C-alpha cells in the first residue's frame, strides 16, 4: 500500500508535472491494484490551506476530494489508534497533519510518498518515496 502526502495527492489528481517520473508509474500501479491511499486528515489540510489562501483553487475542497478519489485513491479514516501513534511520534518535529499522515502510513504498513524534506529526512524505519523523483 502507498499513502500519499497531501501535496502529492493534489499533484496526482491535477496531473502536475512536479510528480516525478519514477513516482508517477508507482502511483498508477498502486491505484490499479486499489492500494493507493490518502489519510482523511489530508482533506482537512486542503480545506485549511484554501481558507487561509495558502492554496489557490478554483474548485472547492469537496471537488478536489472527488478528483483525488476519482483518480483511484482510497480514503483512510483517522482512527483513535492513528491519533495516539501520531501523538507518540516525538522524533517527528513536524506539524500535526504530517504526524497523522505518517502514523497512517506506519499503521497500514505502507510506503509514504512525499516531497516534504522533514518527512524524507526523519529517522524512522517508515519506507518513503521522494515524490519528485
C-alpha positions in Angstrom: 0.0 0.0 0.0 1.1 3.6 -0.7 -0.1 6.6 1.4 0.2 9.9 -0.4 1.1 13.1 1.4 -1.5 15.8 0.8 0.5 17.7 -1.8 1.3 14.5 -3.7 -2.4 13.6 -3.9 -3.1 17.0 -5.4 -0.2 16.6 -7.9 -1.6 13.2 -8.9 -5.2 14.3 -9.2 -4.3 17.5 -11.1 -1.7 15.7 -13.3 1.1 18.0 -12.2 4.5 17.9 -13.9 6.1 18.1 -10.4 5.3 14.5 -9.8 8.4 12.5 -10.5 9.0 10.2 -13.5 9.6 7.2 -11.2 6.8 8.1 -8.8 4.0 8.5 -11.3 4.1 4.9 -12.5 4.3 3.6 -8.9 1.2 5.6 -8.1 -0.6 4.4 -11.2 0.2 0.7 -10.4 -0.9 1.1 -6.8 -4.2 2.8 -7.9 -4.9 -0.1 -10.3 -4.3 -2.6 -7.5 -6.5 -0.5 -5.2 -3.5 0.2 -2.9 -3.2 3.9 -3.3 -4.4 5.8 -0.3 -4.7 9.1 1.4 -5.4 10.0 5.1 -8.8 11.7 5.6 -6.9 14.4 7.5 -5.4 15.5 4.2 -8.8 16.8 3.1 -9.0 18.9 6.3 -5.5 20.2 5.4 -6.6 21.1 1.9 -9.7 22.9 3.3 -7.5 24.9 5.8 -4.9 25.8 3.1 -7.7 27.1 0.8 -9.4 29.1 3.7 -6.1 30.6 4.7 -5.4 31.4 1.0 -2.1 29.4 1.0 -3.6 27.2 -1.7 -5.4 28.7 -4.6 -8.0 26.7 -6.2 -11.0 27.4 -8.4 -12.5 24.2 -7.1 -13.9 23.9 -3.6 -12.4 21.3 -1.3 -15.3 18.9 -2.0 -14.5 18.9 -5.7 -10.7 18.4 -5.1 -11.6 15.5 -2.9 -13.8 14.0 -5.6 -11.0 14.4 -8.1 -8.5 12.7 -5.9 -10.8 9.8 -5.1 -11.8 9.5 -8.8 -8.0 9.1 -9.6 -8.2 5.8 -7.8 -7.1 7.0 -4.3 -8.7 5.3 -1.3 -9.6 7.4 1.7 -8.3 6.0 5.0 -10.1 7.2 8.1 -8.4 9.0 11.0 -8.8 6.5 13.9 -8.1 6.7 17.6 -5.1 4.3 17.1 -3.7 6.6 14.4 -4.2 9.7 16.6 -2.4 8.0 19.6 0.5 7.0 17.4 0.7 10.5 15.9 1.0 11.9 19.4 3.8 9.5 20.3 6.0 10.3 17.3 8.2 12.6 19.3 11.1 12.3 16.9 9.0 13.8 14.2 9.1 17.5 14.8 6.6 18.3 12.1 3.2 19.8 12.0 0.3 17.7 13.4 -1.0 16.9 9.9 2.3 15.3 9.0 2.2 13.3 12.2 -1.3 12.0 11.3 -0.2 11.1 7.8 3.0 9.4 8.9 1.1 7.4 11.6 -1.5 6.4 9.0 1.3 5.0 6.8 3.0 3.2 9.7 -0.1 1.5 10.9 -1.0 0.4 7.4 2.5 -0.9 6.7 2.5 1.5 3.7 5.1 3.4 1.8 4.7 7.2 2.3 5.1 9.2 -0.9 6.1 12.8 -0.1 8.3 15.6 -1.2 8.4 17.1 2.3 12.1 17.3 3.3 11.4 16.9 7.0 9.5 13.7 6.4 12.1 12.4 4.0 15.0 13.0 6.4 13.1 11.8 9.5 14.9 8.9 11.2 12.4 6.2 11.3 12.0 2.8 9.6 9.0 4.0 7.6 9.5 3.4 3.9 9.4 6.6 1.9 9.5 7.6 -1.7 10.5 11.1 -2.8 7.6 12.2 -4.9 9.8 14.5 -7.0 11.9 11.6 -8.3 
